[in-house]
Amino acid sequence: MATIKSYYPGNLRTQAEHIQSGNEIITDAPVDNNGKGEFFSPTDLVASALGSCMVTIMGIVANRENVPLEGLNWEVTKIMNDQPRKIKEIVIDFNWDHPLEDEKILQKLKNAAKTCPVALSLSDEVKQTINFNF
């Protein structure tokens, strides 16, 4: 059974619906590639998915360890290659104002992030620069 159904309404825009929840995502081509840049581009979603996946897996570990992860935030920078046009690097800066004192659990969280399904699914050609500012 399909997970997502999508269609192309035109003007370099796509619309996708998550079938189970009914939530929708609209993408737009970026300004530097003939688009309007009014929504996430498909490559923005890939970069965003890496950060979200990392935090989801960190959250699973945090729940198992009975550790609150609230307050963790992150910024994602996507760097594109020109020829061929593809994602060259994704930089994620994790910030946490109130990290744990337990270095062992912090290391478990960092390891969990680096082994999330999206991180493992991306080509080795996509450099993943992950900074844990905690």
MODELLER restraints for C-alpha pairs under 7 A, 6 or more apart:
rsr = mdl.restraints
at = mdl.atoms
rsr.add(forms.Gaussian(group=physical.xy_distance, feature=features.Distance(at['CA:3:A'], at['CA:18:A']), mean=6.26, stdev=0.5))
rsr.add(forms.Gaussian(group=physical.xy_distance, feature=features.Distance(at['CA:3:A'], at['CA:19:A']), mean=5.78, stdev=0.5))
rsr.add(forms.Gaussian(group=physical.xy_distance, feature=features.Distance(at['CA:4:A'], at['CA:16:A']), mean=6.48, stdev=0.5))
rsr.add(forms.Gaussian(group=physical.xy_distance, feature=features.Distance(at['CA:4:A'], at['CA:17:A']), mean=5.53, stdev=0.5))
rsr.add(forms.Gaussian(group=physical.xy_distance, feature=features.Distance(at['CA:4:A'], at['CA:18:A']), mean=4.70, stdev=0.5))
rsr.add(forms.Gaussian(group=physical.xy_distance, feature=features.Distance(at['CA:4:A'], at['CA:19:A']), mean=5.45, stdev=0.5))
rsr.add(forms.Gaussian(group=physical.xy_distance, feature=features.Distance(at['CA:5:A'], at['CA:16:A']), mean=5.68, stdev=0.5))
rsr.add(forms.Gaussian(group=physical.xy_distance, feature=features.Distance(at['CA:5:A'], at['CA:17:A']), mean=5.36, stdev=0.5))
rsr.add(forms.Gaussian(group=physical.xy_distance, feature=features.Distance(at['CA:5:A'], at['CA:18:A']), mean=6.81, stdev=0.5))
rsr.add(forms.Gaussian(group=physical.xy_distance, feature=features.Distance(at['CA:5:A'], at['CA:19:A']), mean=6.77, stdev=0.5))
rsr.add(forms.Gaussian(group=physical.xy_distance, feature=features.Distance(at['CA:6:A'], at['CA:15:A']), mean=5.50, stdev=0.5))
rsr.add(forms.Gaussian(group=physical.xy_distance, feature=features.Distance(at['CA:6:A'], at['CA:16:A']), mean=4.09, stdev=0.5))
rsr.add(forms.Gaussian(group=physical.xy_distance, feature=features.Distance(at['CA:6:A'], at['CA:17:A']), mean=6.12, stdev=0.5))
rsr.add(forms.Gaussian(group=physical.xy_distance, feature=features.Distance(at['CA:7:A'], at['CA:14:A']), mean=5.96, stdev=0.5))
rsr.add(forms.Gaussian(group=physical.xy_distance, feature=features.Distance(at['CA:7:A'], at['CA:15:A']), mean=5.55, stdev=0.5))
rsr.add(forms.Gaussian(group=physical.xy_distance, feature=features.Distance(at['CA:7:A'], at['CA:16:A']), mean=6.60, stdev=0.5))
rsr.add(forms.Gaussian(group=physical.xy_distance, feature=features.Distance(at['CA:8:A'], at['CA:14:A']), mean=4.71, stdev=0.5))
rsr.add(forms.Gaussian(group=physical.xy_distance, feature=features.Distance(at['CA:8:A'], at['CA:15:A']), mean=6.42, stdev=0.5))
rsr.add(forms.Gaussian(group=physical.xy_distance, feature=features.Distance(at['CA:12:A'], at['CA:28:A']), mean=5.96, stdev=0.5))
rsr.add(forms.Gaussian(group=physical.xy_distance, feature=features.Distance(at['CA:12:A'], at['CA:29:A']), mean=5.67, stdev=0.5))
rsr.add(forms.Gaussian(group=physical.xy_distance, feature=features.Distance(at['CA:12:A'], at['CA:35:A']), mean=6.33, stdev=0.5))
rsr.add(forms.Gaussian(group=physical.xy_distance, feature=features.Distance(at['CA:13:A'], at['CA:26:A']), mean=6.98, stdev=0.5))
rsr.add(forms.Gaussian(group=physical.xy_distance, feature=features.Distance(at['CA:13:A'], at['CA:27:A']), mean=5.47, stdev=0.5))
rsr.add(forms.Gaussian(group=physical.xy_distance, feature=features.Distance(at['CA:13:A'], at['CA:28:A']), mean=4.49, stdev=0.5))
rsr.add(forms.Gaussian(group=physical.xy_distance, feature=features.Distance(at['CA:13:A'], at['CA:29:A']), mean=6.56, stdev=0.5))
rsr.add(forms.Gaussian(group=physical.xy_distance, feature=features.Distance(at['CA:14:A'], at['CA:26:A']), mean=5.62, stdev=0.5))
rsr.add(forms.Gaussian(group=physical.xy_distance, feature=features.Distance(at['CA:14:A'], at['CA:27:A']), mean=5.19, stdev=0.5))
rsr.add(forms.Gaussian(group=physical.xy_distance, feature=features.Distance(at['CA:14:A'], at['CA:28:A']), mean=6.69, stdev=0.5))
rsr.add(forms.Gaussian(group=physical.xy_distance, feature=features.Distance(at['CA:15:A'], at['CA:24:A']), mean=6.92, stdev=0.5))
rsr.add(forms.Gaussian(group=physical.xy_distance, feature=features.Distance(at['CA:15:A'], at['CA:25:A']), mean=5.76, stdev=0.5))
rsr.add(forms.Gaussian(group=physical.xy_distance, feature=features.Distance(at['CA:15:A'], at['CA:26:A']), mean=4.45, stdev=0.5))
rsr.add(forms.Gaussian(group=physical.xy_distance, feature=features.Distance(at['CA:15:A'], at['CA:27:A']), mean=6.45, stdev=0.5))
rsr.add(forms.Gaussian(group=physical.xy_distance, feature=features.Distance(at['CA:16:A'], at['CA:24:A']), mean=5.52, stdev=0.5))
rsr.add(forms.Gaussian(group=physical.xy_distance, feature=features.Distance(at['CA:16:A'], at['CA:25:A']), mean=5.23, stdev=0.5))
rsr.add(forms.Gaussian(group=physical.xy_distance, feature=features.Distance(at['CA:16:A'], at['CA:26:A']), mean=6.40, stdev=0.5))
rsr.add(forms.Gaussian(group=physical.xy_distance, feature=features.Distance(at['CA:17:A'], at['CA:23:A']), mean=5.67, stdev=0.5))
rsr.add(forms.Gaussian(group=physical.xy_distance, feature=features.Distance(at['CA:17:A'], at['CA:24:A']), mean=4.39, stdev=0.5))
rsr.add(forms.Gaussian(group=physical.xy_distance, feature=features.Distance(at['CA:17:A'], at['CA:25:A']), mean=6.51, stdev=0.5))
rsr.add(forms.Gaussian(group=physical.xy_distance, feature=features.Distance(at['CA:18:A'], at['CA:24:A']), mean=6.25, stdev=0.5))
rsr.add(forms.Gaussian(group=physical.xy_distance, feature=features.Distance(at['CA:26:A'], at['CA:39:A']), mean=6.45, stdev=0.5))
rsr.add(forms.Gaussian(group=physical.xy_distance, feature=features.Distance(at['CA:27:A'], at['CA:39:A']), mean=5.30, stdev=0.5))
rsr.add(forms.Gaussian(group=physical.xy_distance, feature=features.Distance(at['CA:27:A'], at['CA:40:A']), mean=5.16, stdev=0.5))
rsr.add(forms.Gaussian(group=physical.xy_distance, feature=features.Distance(at['CA:27:A'], at['CA:41:A']), mean=5.10, stdev=0.5))
rsr.add(forms.Gaussian(group=physical.xy_distance, feature=features.Distance(at['CA:27:A'], at['CA:42:A']), mean=6.16, stdev=0.5))
rsr.add(forms.Gaussian(group=physical.xy_distance, feature=features.Distance(at['CA:28:A'], at['CA:35:A']), mean=6.31, stdev=0.5))
rsr.add(forms.Gaussian(group=physical.xy_distance, feature=features.Distance(at['CA:28:A'], at['CA:36:A']), mean=6.62, stdev=0.5))
rsr.add(forms.Gaussian(group=physical.xy_distance, feature=features.Distance(at['CA:28:A'], at['CA:37:A']), mean=5.71, stdev=0.5))
rsr.add(forms.Gaussian(group=physical.xy_distance, feature=features.Distance(at['CA:28:A'], at['CA:38:A']), mean=6.28, stdev=0.5))
rsr.add(forms.Gaussian(group=physical.xy_distance, feature=features.Distance(at['CA:28:A'], at['CA:39:A']), mean=5.20, stdev=0.5))
rsr.add(forms.Gaussian(group=physical.xy_distance, feature=features.Distance(at['CA:28:A'], at['CA:40:A']), mean=6.09, stdev=0.5))
rsr.add(forms.Gaussian(group=physical.xy_distance, feature=features.Distance(at['CA:28:A'], at['CA:41:A']), mean=5.06, stdev=0.5))
rsr.add(forms.Gaussian(group=physical.xy_distance, feature=features.Distance(at['CA:29:A'], at['CA:35:A']), mean=4.14, stdev=0.5))
rsr.add(forms.Gaussian(group=physical.xy_distance, feature=features.Distance(at['CA:29:A'], at['CA:36:A']), mean=6.40, stdev=0.5))
rsr.add(forms.Gaussian(group=physical.xy_distance, feature=features.Distance(at['CA:29:A'], at['CA:37:A']), mean=5.89, stdev=0.5))
rsr.add(forms.Gaussian(group=physical.xy_distance, feature=features.Distance(at['CA:29:A'], at['CA:41:A']), mean=5.36, stdev=0.5))
rsr.add(forms.Gaussian(group=physical.xy_distance, feature=features.Distance(at['CA:30:A'], at['CA:36:A']), mean=6.11, stdev=0.5))
rsr.add(forms.Gaussian(group=physical.xy_distance, feature=features.Distance(at['CA:30:A'], at['CA:37:A']), mean=4.36, stdev=0.5))
rsr.add(forms.Gaussian(group=physical.xy_distance, feature=features.Distance(at['CA:30:A'], at['CA:41:A']), mean=5.87, stdev=0.5))
rsr.add(forms.Gaussian(group=physical.xy_distance, feature=features.Distance(at['CA:31:A'], at['CA:37:A']), mean=5.07, stdev=0.5))
rsr.add(forms.Gaussian(group=physical.xy_distance, feature=features.Distance(at['CA:47:A'], at['CA:76:A']), mean=6.83, stdev=0.5))
rsr.add(forms.Gaussian(group=physical.xy_distance, feature=features.Distance(at['CA:47:A'], at['CA:78:A']), mean=6.21, stdev=0.5))
rsr.add(forms.Gaussian(group=physical.xy_distance, feature=features.Distance(at['CA:47:A'], at['CA:90:A']), mean=6.19, stdev=0.5))
rsr.add(forms.Gaussian(group=physical.xy_distance, feature=features.Distance(at['CA:48:A'], at['CA:76:A']), mean=6.70, stdev=0.5))
rsr.add(forms.Gaussian(group=physical.xy_distance, feature=features.Distance(at['CA:50:A'], at['CA:118:A']), mean=5.54, stdev=0.5))
rsr.add(forms.Gaussian(group=physical.xy_distance, feature=features.Distance(at['CA:50:A'], at['CA:119:A']), mean=6.18, stdev=0.5))
rsr.add(forms.Gaussian(group=physical.xy_distance, feature=features.Distance(at['CA:51:A'], at['CA:92:A']), mean=6.74, stdev=0.5))
rsr.add(forms.Gaussian(group=physical.xy_distance, feature=features.Distance(at['CA:53:A'], at['CA:116:A']), mean=6.08, stdev=0.5))
rsr.add(forms.Gaussian(group=physical.xy_distance, feature=features.Distance(at['CA:53:A'], at['CA:118:A']), mean=6.33, stdev=0.5))
rsr.add(forms.Gaussian(group=physical.xy_distance, feature=features.Distance(at['CA:54:A'], at['CA:113:A']), mean=4.16, stdev=0.5))
rsr.add(forms.Gaussian(group=physical.xy_distance, feature=features.Distance(at['CA:54:A'], at['CA:114:A']), mean=6.80, stdev=0.5))
rsr.add(forms.Gaussian(group=physical.xy_distance, feature=features.Distance(at['CA:54:A'], at['CA:116:A']), mean=5.45, stdev=0.5))
rsr.add(forms.Gaussian(group=physical.xy_distance, feature=features.Distance(at['CA:55:A'], at['CA:113:A']), mean=6.45, stdev=0.5))
rsr.add(forms.Gaussian(group=physical.xy_distance, feature=features.Distance(at['CA:57:A'], at['CA:112:A']), mean=5.95, stdev=0.5))
rsr.add(forms.Gaussian(group=physical.xy_distance, feature=features.Distance(at['CA:57:A'], at['CA:113:A']), mean=6.17, stdev=0.5))
rsr.add(forms.Gaussian(group=physical.xy_distance, feature=features.Distance(at['CA:57:A'], at['CA:116:A']), mean=6.13, stdev=0.5))
rsr.add(forms.Gaussian(group=physical.xy_distance, feature=features.Distance(at['CA:58:A'], at['CA:109:A']), mean=5.14, stdev=0.5))
rsr.add(forms.Gaussian(group=physical.xy_distance, feature=features.Distance(at['CA:58:A'], at['CA:112:A']), mean=5.60, stdev=0.5))
rsr.add(forms.Gaussian(group=physical.xy_distance, feature=features.Distance(at['CA:58:A'], at['CA:113:A']), mean=5.75, stdev=0.5))
rsr.add(forms.Gaussian(group=physical.xy_distance, feature=features.Distance(at['CA:59:A'], at['CA:69:A']), mean=6.60, stdev=0.5))
rsr.add(forms.Gaussian(group=physical.xy_distance, feature=features.Distance(at['CA:61:A'], at['CA:109:A']), mean=6.56, stdev=0.5))
rsr.add(forms.Gaussian(group=physical.xy_distance, feature=features.Distance(at['CA:62:A'], at['CA:68:A']), mean=6.50, stdev=0.5))
rsr.add(forms.Gaussian(group=physical.xy_distance, feature=features.Distance(at['CA:62:A'], at['CA:69:A']), mean=6.47, stdev=0.5))
rsr.add(forms.Gaussian(group=physical.xy_distance, feature=features.Distance(at['CA:71:A'], at['CA:96:A']), mean=6.16, stdev=0.5))
rsr.add(forms.Gaussian(group=physical.xy_distance, feature=features.Distance(at['CA:72:A'], at['CA:95:A']), mean=5.91, stdev=0.5))
rsr.add(forms.Gaussian(group=physical.xy_distance, feature=features.Distance(at['CA:72:A'], at['CA:96:A']), mean=4.62, stdev=0.5))
rsr.add(forms.Gaussian(group=physical.xy_distance, feature=features.Distance(at['CA:73:A'], at['CA:94:A']), mean=5.88, stdev=0.5))
rsr.add(forms.Gaussian(group=physical.xy_distance, feature=features.Distance(at['CA:73:A'], at['CA:95:A']), mean=5.35, stdev=0.5))
rsr.add(forms.Gaussian(group=physical.xy_distance, feature=features.Distance(at['CA:73:A'], at['CA:96:A']), mean=6.40, stdev=0.5))
rsr.add(forms.Gaussian(group=physical.xy_distance, feature=features.Distance(at['CA:74:A'], at['CA:92:A']), mean=6.60, stdev=0.5))
rsr.add(forms.Gaussian(group=physical.xy_distance, feature=features.Distance(at['CA:74:A'], at['CA:93:A']), mean=5.35, stdev=0.5))
rsr.add(forms.Gaussian(group=physical.xy_distance, feature=features.Distance(at['CA:74:A'], at['CA:94:A']), mean=4.33, stdev=0.5))
rsr.add(forms.Gaussian(group=physical.xy_distance, feature=features.Distance(at['CA:74:A'], at['CA:95:A']), mean=5.83, stdev=0.5))
rsr.add(forms.Gaussian(group=physical.xy_distance, feature=features.Distance(at['CA:75:A'], at['CA:92:A']), mean=5.67, stdev=0.5))
rsr.add(forms.Gaussian(group=physical.xy_distance, feature=features.Distance(at['CA:75:A'], at['CA:93:A']), mean=5.28, stdev=0.5))
rsr.add(forms.Gaussian(group=physical.xy_distance, feature=features.Distance(at['CA:75:A'], at['CA:94:A']), mean=6.75, stdev=0.5))
rsr.add(forms.Gaussian(group=physical.xy_distance, feature=features.Distance(at['CA:76:A'], at['CA:90:A']), mean=6.94, stdev=0.5))
rsr.add(forms.Gaussian(group=physical.xy_distance, feature=features.Distance(at['CA:76:A'], at['CA:91:A']), mean=5.69, stdev=0.5))
rsr.add(forms.Gaussian(group=physical.xy_distance, feature=features.Distance(at['CA:76:A'], at['CA:92:A']), mean=4.62, stdev=0.5))
rsr.add(forms.Gaussian(group=physical.xy_distance, feature=features.Distance(at['CA:76:A'], at['CA:93:A']), mean=6.63, stdev=0.5))
rsr.add(forms.Gaussian(group=physical.xy_distance, feature=features.Distance(at['CA:77:A'], at['CA:90:A']), mean=5.76, stdev=0.5))
rsr.add(forms.Gaussian(group=physical.xy_distance, feature=features.Distance(at['CA:77:A'], at['CA:91:A']), mean=4.99, stdev=0.5))
rsr.add(forms.Gaussian(group=physical.xy_distance, feature=features.Distance(at['CA:77:A'], at['CA:92:A']), mean=6.46, stdev=0.5))
rsr.add(forms.Gaussian(group=physical.xy_distance, feature=features.Distance(at['CA:78:A'], at['CA:89:A']), mean=6.13, stdev=0.5))
rsr.add(forms.Gaussian(group=physical.xy_distance, feature=features.Distance(at['CA:78:A'], at['CA:90:A']), mean=4.76, stdev=0.5))
rsr.add(forms.Gaussian(group=physical.xy_distance, feature=features.Distance(at['CA:78:A'], at['CA:91:A']), mean=6.49, stdev=0.5))
rsr.add(forms.Gaussian(group=physical.xy_distance, feature=features.Distance(at['CA:79:A'], at['CA:87:A']), mean=6.10, stdev=0.5))
rsr.add(forms.Gaussian(group=physical.xy_distance, feature=features.Distance(at['CA:79:A'], at['CA:88:A']), mean=5.58, stdev=0.5))
rsr.add(forms.Gaussian(group=physical.xy_distance, feature=features.Distance(at['CA:79:A'], at['CA:89:A']), mean=5.05, stdev=0.5))
rsr.add(forms.Gaussian(group=physical.xy_distance, feature=features.Distance(at['CA:79:A'], at['CA:90:A']), mean=6.21, stdev=0.5))
rsr.add(forms.Gaussian(group=physical.xy_distance, feature=features.Distance(at['CA:80:A'], at['CA:86:A']), mean=5.68, stdev=0.5))
rsr.add(forms.Gaussian(group=physical.xy_distance, feature=features.Distance(at['CA:80:A'], at['CA:87:A']), mean=4.53, stdev=0.5))
rsr.add(forms.Gaussian(group=physical.xy_distance, feature=features.Distance(at['CA:80:A'], at['CA:88:A']), mean=5.01, stdev=0.5))
rsr.add(forms.Gaussian(group=physical.xy_distance, feature=features.Distance(at['CA:80:A'], at['CA:89:A']), mean=6.89, stdev=0.5))
rsr.add(forms.Gaussian(group=physical.xy_distance, feature=features.Distance(at['CA:81:A'], at['CA:87:A']), mean=5.96, stdev=0.5))
rsr.add(forms.Gaussian(group=physical.xy_distance, feature=features.Distance(at['CA:81:A'], at['CA:88:A']), mean=5.20, stdev=0.5))
rsr.add(forms.Gaussian(group=physical.xy_distance, feature=features.Distance(at['CA:87:A'], at['CA:126:A']), mean=6.30, stdev=0.5))
rsr.add(forms.Gaussian(group=physical.xy_distance, feature=features.Distance(at['CA:88:A'], at['CA:126:A']), mean=5.12, stdev=0.5))
rsr.add(forms.Gaussian(group=physical.xy_distance, feature=features.Distance(at['CA:88:A'], at['CA:127:A']), mean=6.32, stdev=0.5))
rsr.add(forms.Gaussian(group=physical.xy_distance, feature=features.Distance(at['CA:89:A'], at['CA:126:A']), mean=5.21, stdev=0.5))
rsr.add(forms.Gaussian(group=physical.xy_distance, feature=features.Distance(at['CA:89:A'], at['CA:127:A']), mean=4.43, stdev=0.5))
rsr.add(forms.Gaussian(group=physical.xy_distance, feature=features.Distance(at['CA:89:A'], at['CA:128:A']), mean=5.90, stdev=0.5))
rsr.add(forms.Gaussian(group=physical.xy_distance, feature=features.Distance(at['CA:90:A'], at['CA:127:A']), mean=6.26, stdev=0.5))
rsr.add(forms.Gaussian(group=physical.xy_distance, feature=features.Distance(at['CA:90:A'], at['CA:128:A']), mean=5.14, stdev=0.5))
rsr.add(forms.Gaussian(group=physical.xy_distance, feature=features.Distance(at['CA:90:A'], at['CA:129:A']), mean=6.18, stdev=0.5))
rsr.add(forms.Gaussian(group=physical.xy_distance, feature=features.Distance(at['CA:91:A'], at['CA:128:A']), mean=6.09, stdev=0.5))
rsr.add(forms.Gaussian(group=physical.xy_distance, feature=features.Distance(at['CA:91:A'], at['CA:129:A']), mean=4.62, stdev=0.5))
rsr.add(forms.Gaussian(group=physical.xy_distance, feature=features.Distance(at['CA:91:A'], at['CA:130:A']), mean=5.87, stdev=0.5))
rsr.add(forms.Gaussian(group=physical.xy_distance, feature=features.Distance(at['CA:92:A'], at['CA:129:A']), mean=6.31, stdev=0.5))
rsr.add(forms.Gaussian(group=physical.xy_distance, feature=features.Distance(at['CA:92:A'], at['CA:130:A']), mean=4.94, stdev=0.5))
rsr.add(forms.Gaussian(group=physical.xy_distance, feature=features.Distance(at['CA:92:A'], at['CA:131:A']), mean=6.13, stdev=0.5))
rsr.add(forms.Gaussian(group=physical.xy_distance, feature=features.Distance(at['CA:93:A'], at['CA:130:A']), mean=6.19, stdev=0.5))
rsr.add(forms.Gaussian(group=physical.xy_distance, feature=features.Distance(at['CA:93:A'], at['CA:131:A']), mean=4.78, stdev=0.5))
rsr.add(forms.Gaussian(group=physical.xy_distance, feature=features.Distance(at['CA:93:A'], at['CA:132:A']), mean=6.24, stdev=0.5))
rsr.add(forms.Gaussian(group=physical.xy_distance, feature=features.Distance(at['CA:94:A'], at['CA:131:A']), mean=6.02, stdev=0.5))
rsr.add(forms.Gaussian(group=physical.xy_distance, feature=features.Distance(at['CA:94:A'], at['CA:132:A']), mean=4.94, stdev=0.5))
rsr.add(forms.Gaussian(group=physical.xy_distance, feature=features.Distance(at['CA:94:A'], at['CA:133:A']), mean=5.71, stdev=0.5))
rsr.add(forms.Gaussian(group=physical.xy_distance, feature=features.Distance(at['CA:95:A'], at['CA:132:A']), mean=6.59, stdev=0.5))
rsr.add(forms.Gaussian(group=physical.xy_distance, feature=features.Distance(at['CA:95:A'], at['CA:133:A']), mean=5.00, stdev=0.5))
rsr.add(forms.Gaussian(group=physical.xy_distance, feature=features.Distance(at['CA:95:A'], at['CA:134:A']), mean=6.36, stdev=0.5))
rsr.add(forms.Gaussian(group=physical.xy_distance, feature=features.Distance(at['CA:96:A'], at['CA:133:A']), mean=6.78, stdev=0.5))
rsr.add(forms.Gaussian(group=physical.xy_distance, feature=features.Distance(at['CA:96:A'], at['CA:134:A']), mean=5.82, stdev=0.5))
rsr.add(forms.Gaussian(group=physical.xy_distance, feature=features.Distance(at['CA:99:A'], at['CA:134:A']), mean=6.03, stdev=0.5))
rsr.add(forms.Gaussian(group=physical.xy_distance, feature=features.Distance(at['CA:100:A'], at['CA:106:A']), mean=6.83, stdev=0.5))
